[in-house]
Structure formats: structure tokens, C-alpha cells
Amino acid sequence: MNLLLIDDHQIVREGLKRLLAPVHTEWSIAEVSNGHEALELMRRQPVDLAVLDLSMPGMSGLDLLRRIKSDHPATAVLVLSMHAEEQYAVRAFKLGANGYVTKDSAAAELLMAVQKVAAGGTYVSSSLAERVVQQLNGSSQKQSHQELSNRELEVLQRIVAGMRLTDIAEELHLSVKTVSTHKSRIQEKLELPSMAALIRYGIENNLSDSIASESLRTNDDDAQTVM
């Protein structure tokens, strides 16, 4: 079994390796820090199971998931995410994910998820299972932001986290004009008249992105160091 860990935080990758190694000594475990490295490695060697984070700089986890399922359909994918809202799990499953576990899950649950997905099954965190099923079968009330595309959701997350449009463009490898267009479409879909209303909506619905927030804190720390 060839396992690939994809997370921009080394401490997370190390924790996963320490969790899995004693149980599955026969597994080959590789690790990368971003989506581009993951795709490059997968072009060179087979991967049976990829464990990936949704919130990564550059190529997002959802984009990477789509690419993996398109280019390597035999590879099972387990999403390990900080997002405990069912909307993210639903988007992941619609793109072909085989499992979804939140990062606050107990080690035993994470190990169970890896084993089940590696064996060809599916898994979703118990705390999310009922809400995910309700979303997928349409029995729960849809929220406005569920109408956003994956890219629009990424832009919205970063706006809510306080990033400027120019910084969002650089992070997502888009033009500022494209990001501005996404912002306008988001406001139109959510029927929000201003940037302030957009940010307020995002905060109320827990749509801030951890990567963006972390980037802002790093920039603030750098600025204080210079001062």
C-alpha cells in the first residue's frame, strides 16, 4: 500500500506518520506540502491512498482532489480538514472523495477512516454524517453560499479572513480583475450590497479560511519586526 500525505504543515504530516507507522508497517508513506508536489510525485509513482488537507496555499484541496480523481481515478482520497461544516464535506464527496475527517477527530477515528478508505470503503466523521446525508439528499434547507462555485467559495473565505484582492489574486494565481469579478458575482448571488455585508455574512457562517488568516498573522509579525 502506497500512502501519500498532502498537508502544508510538517507537524501534521509527522503526526499522521507516527499514528500510522506502528499499525501498518508494510505501508510506504510519502509526504508533500502542496498540490503541485503531489501531482508531480503521482506522475512518477503509484499512490493507492492520498490523505489531503483542504486548506493549502496555492492549489486548493478541492482543486487537487478534482485533479487526482481525473488523472488517477484508481487512487482513493481521504480528506482531512479543519472545516467541520457539512458544506465542505459535501463538495469533497461530489468531487469524488472517498472519506472526510475533521482535524479535531480522535486518533482512533482517523485511523479507522484511513483503514476503511484504504480497504475500498467510504468514511465521514460521525459528527458530520447526518448533516452530510441531509445535504446530499436535499432534505436540509440550502444556505445561500452553497450556490457558490468552489473558486468563489475560496475567494469569499479569503475576503472574510481580511485579505486584500491583490493578495488573494497572488495566492490563487489569478489576475486581480478575475478576483474582482468573483467578488461581484459572490455579492450578487448572496444579495449583499457591500464588502462589509459580505464579511459579516462570512463570519456569521464560519467561512473564514485558516490559510488566509495565518498568512495575515505572518505578514503582521514581519511588519512588526521591521518596525
C-alpha positions in Angstrom: 0.0 0.0 0.0 1.4 3.3 -1.1 0.1 6.2 1.0 0.7 9.9 0.3 0.2 12.6 2.9 -0.5 16.1 1.5 -0.5 18.9 4.0 1.4 22.2 4.2 2.1 21.8 7.9 5.0 19.5 8.6 3.8 18.8 12.2 0.5 17.4 10.8 2.4 15.1 8.4 4.7 13.9 11.2 1.7 13.3 13.5 0.0 11.2 10.8 3.1 9.2 10.1 3.6 8.4 13.8 0.0 7.4 14.1 0.0 5.1 11.0 3.5 3.6 11.1 3.1 1.3 14.1 -0.1 -0.2 12.7 0.8 -0.5 9.1 4.5 -1.3 9.0 4.1 -2.7 5.4 2.8 0.6 4.1 5.1 3.0 2.1 4.3 6.5 3.3 5.4 9.6 1.2 4.7 13.2 2.0 4.4 16.5 0.2 3.5 20.0 1.3 1.3 21.2 -1.6 -0.8 20.1 -4.6 1.8 20.7 -7.3 4.3 18.5 -5.5 1.5 15.8 -5.0 0.7 15.7 -8.7 4.4 15.6 -9.7 5.0 12.7 -7.3 1.9 10.8 -8.6 3.2 11.1 -12.1 6.3 9.2 -11.1 4.9 6.6 -8.8 1.6 4.9 -8.0 -0.4 6.1 -4.9 -3.1 3.9 -3.5 -4.4 6.3 -0.9 -4.0 10.1 -0.7 -4.7 11.9 2.5 -5.1 15.6 1.8 -5.9 18.9 3.5 -8.5 21.2 2.0 -6.8 24.5 3.1 -3.4 24.8 1.4 -1.7 27.8 -0.2 -1.6 27.8 -4.0 -3.7 24.9 -5.4 -6.6 24.3 -3.1 -7.5 20.9 -1.7 -10.7 20.8 -3.8 -8.8 21.6 -7.0 -6.2 19.0 -6.1 -9.0 16.4 -5.4 -10.6 17.1 -8.8 -7.2 16.7 -10.5 -6.4 13.4 -8.7 -9.8 11.9 -9.5 -9.4 13.0 -13.1 -5.8 11.9 -13.7 -5.6 9.0 -11.2 -9.1 7.6 -10.8 -7.9 4.4 -9.0 -6.4 6.5 -6.1 -8.6 6.7 -3.1 -8.7 10.1 -1.4 -9.4 10.8 2.3 -9.9 14.5 3.1 -8.5 15.7 6.4 -9.9 19.1 7.1 -10.2 21.8 9.7 -13.7 22.6 8.3 -16.4 20.9 10.4 -19.2 22.4 8.3 -21.1 19.8 6.1 -20.9 22.1 3.1 -17.2 21.3 2.7 -17.6 17.6 3.1 -20.5 17.6 0.5 -18.3 19.5 -2.0 -15.5 17.0 -1.4 -17.7 14.0 -1.9 -19.2 15.4 -5.1 -15.7 15.7 -6.5 -15.1 12.0 -5.7 -13.6 11.9 -2.2 -13.8 8.5 -0.5 -13.8 9.9 3.0 -13.9 13.1 5.0 -12.5 13.5 8.6 -12.1 16.7 10.6 -8.8 17.5 12.2 -10.3 17.6 15.6 -11.2 13.9 15.4 -9.7 11.5 17.9 -6.7 9.5 16.7 -8.7 6.3 16.8 -11.3 7.7 14.4 -8.7 9.0 12.0 -7.0 5.6 12.0 -10.4 3.9 11.4 -11.1 6.3 8.5 -7.7 5.5 6.8 -8.2 1.8 7.2 -11.7 1.9 5.8 -10.9 4.0 2.8 -7.7 2.0 2.1 -9.9 -1.1 2.0 -12.2 0.4 -0.6 -14.9 1.8 1.7 -16.1 5.3 2.5 -16.0 7.3 5.7 -17.3 10.5 7.1 -16.8 11.9 10.6 -19.6 10.8 12.9 -20.2 14.4 13.9 -20.9 15.3 10.2 -22.6 12.1 8.9 -26.2 13.0 9.4 -25.8 16.6 8.1 -23.9 15.4 5.1 -26.6 12.9 4.2 -29.3 15.6 4.6 -27.4 17.9 2.3 -26.8 15.2 -0.4 -30.4 14.0 -0.5 -31.7 17.6 -0.4 -33.7 17.2 2.9 -32.0 20.2 4.6 -32.5 23.8 3.8 -29.9 25.2 1.5 -27.8 28.2 2.5 -27.1 31.0 0.0 -23.3 30.3 -0.1 -23.9 26.7 -1.2 -24.8 28.2 -4.6 -21.2 29.5 -4.9 -18.7 27.7 -7.1 -15.6 26.2 -5.4 -13.5 29.1 -6.7 -16.0 31.6 -5.5 -16.0 30.0 -2.0 -12.2 30.2 -1.9 -12.3 33.9 -2.7 -15.0 34.5 -0.2 -13.1 32.7 2.6 -10.1 34.9 2.0 -12.1 38.1 1.9 -13.7 37.2 5.2 -10.2 36.5 6.6 -9.3 40.1 5.8 -7.1 39.6 2.7 -6.9 42.3 0.0 -8.0 41.4 -3.5 -4.4 41.8 -4.7 -3.2 39.3 -2.1 -6.0 36.9 -3.0 -5.0 37.1 -6.7 -1.4 36.3 -5.9 -2.3 33.4 -3.6 -4.8 31.8 -6.0 -2.6 32.6 -9.1 -5.4 34.7 -10.7 -5.5 38.2 -12.0 -6.8 41.0 -9.8 -9.6 41.6 -12.4 -10.7 37.9 -12.1 -10.8 38.1 -8.3 -12.8 41.3 -8.5 -15.2 39.6 -10.9 -15.6 36.7 -8.5 -16.3 39.2 -5.7 -19.0 40.9 -7.7 -20.6 37.5 -8.5 -20.5 36.4 -4.9 -22.2 39.6 -3.8 -24.8 39.1 -6.5 -25.5 35.5 -5.6 -25.7 36.3 -1.8 -27.6 39.5 -2.5 -25.2 41.5 -0.3 -24.8 45.3 -1.1 -21.3 45.9 0.2 -17.9 44.4 1.3 -18.9 45.0 4.9 -22.1 42.9 4.5 -20.1 40.2 2.7 -17.6 40.0 5.6 -20.3 39.9 8.2 -22.1 37.1 6.3 -18.9 35.1 6.1 -18.2 35.5 9.8 -21.7 34.5 10.8 -21.4 31.4 8.6 -17.9 30.4 9.7 -16.4 30.9 6.2 -13.0 32.3 7.1 -10.0 30.4 5.7 -7.3 29.3 8.1 -4.5 29.6 5.5 -5.5 33.2 4.8 -5.7 34.1 8.5 -2.3 32.5 9.1 -0.8 34.4 6.2 -2.1 37.7 7.6 -0.7 37.0 11.0 2.7 36.2 9.4 2.7 39.4 7.5 1.7 41.4 10.6 4.6 39.7 12.6 7.0 40.6 9.8 5.8 44.2 9.7 6.3 44.5 13.5 9.8 43.0 13.2 10.7 45.6 10.6 9.3 48.4 12.7 
